[in-house]
Amino acid sequence: MYYPYFRGKQFELVLLRERAEFIAANQINPIIELVKDNPSSVQRILSKLVEYGAKFTVVINPLYGELKGEQTKIMSFIESFVPPDYGNISLGYIVNPDTDMQHLRQTLDNGTRDNFSIIHYGYADGQRLSAETNDCRRVKTHIFIDNYTSKLYQRHFRRDHVQRVLIRDGFRRTRNEDYPPNEHFSDLHITYIDENMDGFGDFSIVGDEYREAGGPAYAIAIHFTYLNAEEDMFIMHFISKRTGSPVDPAGKFLEAVEKLVIELDRHGTLLFCSDACHEYKLLFEKSHFPGLGYAKKLSMQHHLELLADFLNRH
């Protein structure tokens, strides 16, 4: 199963809400780290995922944003918007160097839900954490963030009937104008079994680094993942022609989209023809700029559709 990690910004939540039925039908279990204190938005996304019976994980102790340190408030969202008998939700608890083991144990012992996921994000003492959690039947999944957990650390959490998931950040952040046309993204969708994992995930085309907002864009970049002949995953970066000043983002967006459309129409292209591709083509035909957030949502949608197609074929 595929576990994409979302940090709950506006267009990420819109994507999850709009594609809830698709997510439920395609072996996708999104991990949602809420970063905005917006109850109505949270209600819409959780209710829609529940409506279609999707599996999903909500982080109850986020590292970033307006809800950092607001575990009680997040739990109240869940209790208000997710029926108590809904079995496809998991409560995600991040363990990192600042984790209070007593608080973790209290959360596991006192929670009203029976499905917890431990998200390993740099906690050092795997042996101690294993001793504290392996006897808790509520812990159903261990999610390891690559580069924050070693293979030796991960070995402590092998247990029958407990899922293990590896998440790897395949997106390299740089200035938009500095992206190469093409680079490797990840092979984890193929090799996670070799890693002795039951599932895999990533941070889509956004990356693990959290930013509240970006600065002025001197260049506009559209990021599109694809699979090569061996089904290894790469990513193309379509960059606007103009990169020298922050003016005219709408025009620069159309410059980048034109490059994408040319590639989509090229005979022999490796780009998967997703629903998001069709929408990008319509935007180009209408010379319409929907905003950078919406454009990023489309590229994230394409990534979901690409991996769903891979999973369905395998």
N, C-alpha and C positions, 0 to 999 in steps of 0.2 A: 504493500500500500504506500501511496505517496503522501507525505506530510509537509506541505508548504507552510512556511513560517511567515505570518503577517503581523505587522505592528499596529494595525487598526487605525491608520490614517483614513481620511475621508474617502478617497477613491478606492482604497483597499477594501473598506467595508462595503462600498457600492458594488464592487466586483463580486464579493462573497454573496451579497443579497441577490444580485441579478442572476448569478450562476449557481444558486443553491441547488436547483434540481439537477443540473449537470454534475455538480460536486457529489451529490448523493448517489448518482448512477455510475460513477467512474472511479471507484477505489481511491478517492481523495479524502484525506482527513486533515483539514486545515487547523493549524495552531494559531490562535488569535491572542496576541498580547495587546490588550486595550491600552491606548495612550491618550485618549480624549474622554473627558468626563461629559458625555452626551447621552443621557439615558434613552432618549427617543431613538437615536441612531442605533444604540446597542440593542434596544428592543426589536427594531425592524430586522436586524441581521440575525439575531438569535431565533426569533419567531419564524423567520423564513427557513432557516436551516432545520428547525424542528418540524416545520410543515412537511418537508420532503424526506424526513427521516435520515438526514445526513449525520455522519460521524464527525465530531469536531472536538477540539480541545481549547479551553479558555484558560489563559494564564491568570492566576489569582494574586500573584505578587510581582507585577511588572517591574522591569528595571528602569523604564523611561516614562516620561510624559506626565500628564496631569493626575493619573491614577497611581503613580508610584507611592507605595506606603498605604494604599487604600484597599487593603484586602477585604475588610468588612463591607465596604461599598460594592466591590465587585461581586462578592458573594450574594449581596442583596439583589443585584441585577440578575444573577443566575436564578435565585430562588423566585424572583418575580416573573421572569420571562421564560423559564424552562420548566415544564411540568415535573413534579417530583419523581414520576415513574418513567421519565424519558431516559433510556439506557444508553444512548449513543453519545452522551456528553462525557468528557473527561476533564477533571480539574488539573491544570498544569501548575506545578510548583517548581520555581527556578531555584537551584542550589548553586551558589557561587562563593567566592572567598568571604563574603559578609554573612553567610547563612548562619542563623541561630538554630542549632540542632534541636534544642528544646521546643522552639516555636514550630519547627517542622513536625515534630512528633505530636504536639498538641493538635496541629491542623489535621494530621492523618487520623488521630484518635477521635476527634470531636466532630468531624465533618458529617454532613447529612447525606452526602453522595458517596457511592461505593466504588467509583472509578477515578483513580488518581494517576497522573503521569508525572514522574520526576524528570525535570529538564536540567541536565548536567551542563553547567556553564562556567566551569573553572573551580569548583570545589576540589580541594586537594586530597583529602583523606578518604579515598574510596573504600578502604577496609572498614573504617568507622561508620560511614554512611550506609554501607551494605548491612552491617550489623544492626543498625537502627531501623532499616526499612524492609529487610527481606522477610521478616515475620508478619508484615502487614499485608493482609489479603486485599486491601483496597488499592494497593499499588499494582496496576495492571501493565504499565508501560514505563520503560526507561528510554529517554530521548537524549542522545549525546550530541552536543555541538562540536563538530570537528575542530581541531586546533585548540580546544579547551579541555579535551579529555584524551588521555593516552590509551593505547591498547591494553596495557596492564590495568589501568583504572577501570576500563570497561569490563574486564574479565570478572570483577567482583560482583557483577549484577547479572550473571547467567543463572537463570532459574526456570524451572519448568512452568509453563503456563503464563509467563511474563514476557511481553513483547519487548524487543530492543530495536531502536530506530537510530539511524545516523543521519545527521543533517550537516551538509557541507555547503559553504558559501562559494558559489561558482562565479560570482559577479565581482569584477575588479573595478573599484572606483578610481576615477581620475577626472581631469577636466574634460568636458565634452569634446573639445577640439583635439584632444590628445589620444582618443580611442583609435586603435587600428581598425581597418575594415573588417577584420575577422580574427577570432581567437578562440582557444579552447574554453569550454564552460565546465563540463563535468562528465564523468563516466559512472557516477554513483548509481544511476538508475539500472545499470548493468551489473556493477561489481559489489553492490551492497550485500549480496548473498555470500560472496567471497570474504566479506568482512564479518561474517556470522551474525548478520542483522536480519530482522524480519521486515523492515521497511526503510525507506530513505526519504530525505527531504532537502530543501534548499531555501534560500531567501529570494527566490524568483529573480527578476531582473532589477531588483532594488538593492540587494546586498544587506549584510548584517549591520553595517554602521548606521546608527540612528541620527537623523537630523530633523529638527523641528521644521525648518524651511530652508530652501536653497537661496543663494544670492542671484543677482541678475545673470541671465544666460547669454554669454557671448556667442555660443554656438548651440544649436538644437540637435539632440541626438535621439534617434529611435533605435531601441535595442531589440533584436529578434533572434531567439534561439532556434536551432535546427539540428537534425541528426544527419551524420554523414553515412556513407555506404555501410560502415560497420556499426551504425547506430550509436556511435560516440557523439556527445553533444558539444556543439560549438555555438558561438554567438556572433552575429553580424551587427555592426554599428553603422547606421546610416546618418551621416553628419551633414548639416547644412553647409552650403557653399560659403556663406559669409560667417566669419568668426571673429571679426575685429572690434565689434561694439555690441552693446546690449539692445540696440534699437531693432524694431520690427520683428518681434518673435513670431508673429503670424506668418510673415513671408518666409522666415527661416524654417518654420515648421513645414511649409509646403515644399521647400527645397529638399528637406530630408525625406519627406513622404514620396517625392518624385523618384528619388534614388531607390526607395523601397519598392515602389510599383514597378520600376524598370526591372528590378531583380525578380519580382514575383512573376512578371510576364516573360522572363528570359527562358528560352527552351533549355531544359536540363537543370533548372534551378532545384536546389535541395530544400527550399523552404516549404514547409507543410502548409497546405491551403486551408487555414483555419477560418472560423467565422470572423475573427478579428482582422484577418487579411482582407476580407470582403469589405469590412467597414472602413479600413484605411483607404481602400480604393475609392469608395464612395466619397470620403472626405476630400481626396485629391480631385476627383471629378467635379465636385462642387466648389473647389478652392476654399474649403471651410476649415477654420482653425478652432477646435473645440476647447482649447486650453491645454496646458502641459500636463495637468493632473489627469485629465481624461485620456490623453495620449499614452501616458504611462499605464493607466488601467488597461488599455487595449493590448499593450505589449505583455502585460502580466496575464491577461486572458489568453493570448496566443500561447504563452508558455504552459498554462494549465491544459489547453486543448492539445498541444503537442504531446505532453506526457500522458494524458488520458488515452490518446491514440496509441502510443507505445504500449501502455499497460494492457489495453484491450487486444492488441495483436500478440501479446505474450502471456 
